[in-house]
């Protein structure tokens, strides 16, 4: 597993197409630290495994043997969905979010898919980051979800 201590670039990312409990636990810890984790979403190890079997990816970025960034990618063969992009709070503001979104968009381009994500309207830094990569808000759309089967 690649672990880096300095100079961040796209080669410093570990991209998983299969997952075991250890890297999932690392990603889940990051999601919770960054405020994007939520048990109501049902994003457990089984859910991540299922999406990876169908072309999804989980990308992890490490520094000094510790996970500092992650993004989970899924797709429906039409759009690539960017989920749970998170950077450890102690490492925010260092360009790691840019690196993660670049990796996600590179995967979308390889698959020739549109990229789509959700971001909280009040998360100004994330909104600026995504806008800088060409993401636009979908005017007139309202986000809705039914969590229970």
C-alpha positions in Angstrom: 0.0 0.0 0.0 1.5 3.4 -1.0 2.1 5.8 1.9 3.4 9.3 1.3 4.9 11.9 3.5 5.2 14.9 1.2 4.7 16.2 -2.4 1.1 15.4 -3.1 0.2 14.3 -6.7 -2.1 11.9 -8.5 0.5 9.2 -8.1 0.1 9.3 -4.3 -3.4 7.9 -4.3 -4.4 4.3 -3.6 -7.4 3.4 -5.7 -9.3 0.3 -4.6 -11.6 -1.7 -6.7 -11.8 -4.3 -3.9 -12.0 -3.6 -0.3 -11.3 -5.3 3.1 -12.3 -4.1 6.5 -9.1 -2.2 7.3 -9.2 0.3 4.5 -12.9 0.7 4.8 -12.5 1.5 8.5 -9.9 4.1 7.6 -12.2 5.7 5.0 -15.2 5.6 7.4 -13.1 7.3 10.1 -12.3 10.1 7.7 -15.9 10.4 6.6 -16.9 10.9 10.3 -14.0 13.3 11.1 -14.9 15.5 8.0 -18.7 15.4 8.8 -19.8 13.4 5.7 -20.5 10.1 7.5 -24.0 9.3 8.6 -25.2 5.8 9.6 -28.7 6.6 8.1 -27.1 6.5 4.7 -26.3 2.8 5.0 -22.8 3.3 3.7 -21.3 0.3 5.4 -18.6 -2.2 4.2 -21.2 -4.3 2.3 -22.5 -1.3 0.4 -19.1 -0.2 -0.6 -18.1 -3.7 -1.6 -21.2 -4.0 -3.8 -20.5 -0.7 -5.6 -16.8 -1.7 -6.2 -17.9 -5.0 -7.8 -19.9 -2.9 -10.3 -17.2 -0.5 -11.3 -17.0 1.8 -8.4 -13.7 2.9 -6.7 -12.6 4.0 -3.3 -9.6 6.3 -3.4 -7.5 6.8 -0.3 -4.6 9.3 0.3 -2.1 8.6 3.0 0.6 10.6 4.8 2.9 9.1 7.4 0.9 5.8 7.4 -2.3 7.7 8.2 -5.3 8.3 5.9 -5.7 12.0 5.2 -8.2 12.0 2.3 -10.8 9.8 0.6 -13.4 9.8 -2.1 -15.9 7.1 -3.0 -17.0 6.8 -6.7 -19.9 4.9 -8.1 -21.6 5.0 -11.5 -24.7 3.9 -13.3 -23.0 3.8 -16.8 -24.3 7.3 -17.5 -22.9 9.4 -14.6 -20.1 9.0 -12.1 -21.3 9.8 -8.6 -18.8 11.4 -6.3 -19.6 10.4 -2.7 -18.0 11.1 0.7 -15.1 13.3 -0.5 -13.3 14.0 2.8 -10.0 15.5 3.9 -8.9 15.1 7.5 -9.5 18.4 9.3 -5.8 18.8 10.2 -4.9 18.5 6.5 -7.5 20.8 4.9 -6.4 23.8 2.9 -3.4 22.0 1.5 -4.8 21.1 -1.9 -5.7 17.6 -1.1 -9.4 18.2 -2.1 -8.2 19.3 -5.5 -6.1 16.1 -5.8 -9.1 13.9 -4.9 -11.5 15.7 -7.3 -8.9 15.5 -10.1 -8.6 11.7 -9.5 -12.4 11.4 -9.6 -12.7 13.4 -12.8 -9.9 11.4 -14.4 -11.8 8.3 -13.7 -15.0 9.8 -15.1 -13.2 10.9 -18.3 -11.7 7.4 -18.6 -15.2 5.9 -18.5 -16.6 8.8 -20.6 -19.2 9.7 -17.9 -20.6 12.9 -16.6 -19.6 13.6 -13.0 -22.2 14.4 -10.4 -22.0 15.2 -6.7 -24.0 16.6 -3.8 -22.6 19.3 -1.6 -24.3 21.2 1.3 -25.1 24.7 0.3 -23.5 26.0 3.5 -20.1 24.4 2.8 -18.5 27.4 1.1 -15.0 25.9 0.7 -16.3 22.7 -1.0 -18.7 24.8 -3.2 -15.7 26.9 -4.3 -13.6 23.9 -5.0 -16.3 22.1 -7.1 -17.1 25.3 -9.0 -13.4 25.8 -9.8 -13.5 22.4 -11.5 -16.6 23.3 -13.6 -19.4 21.9 -11.5 -22.6 23.9 -11.7 -25.6 23.9 -9.4 -28.7 22.4 -11.0 -31.2 25.2 -10.7 -34.8 24.1 -10.2 -33.9 20.7 -8.7 -34.7 19.7 -5.2 -32.8 16.9 -3.6 -35.1 14.1 -2.2 -34.4 10.7 -0.7 -36.3 7.8 0.7 -34.0 6.0 3.1 -36.2 3.1 4.2 -37.2 0.2 1.9 
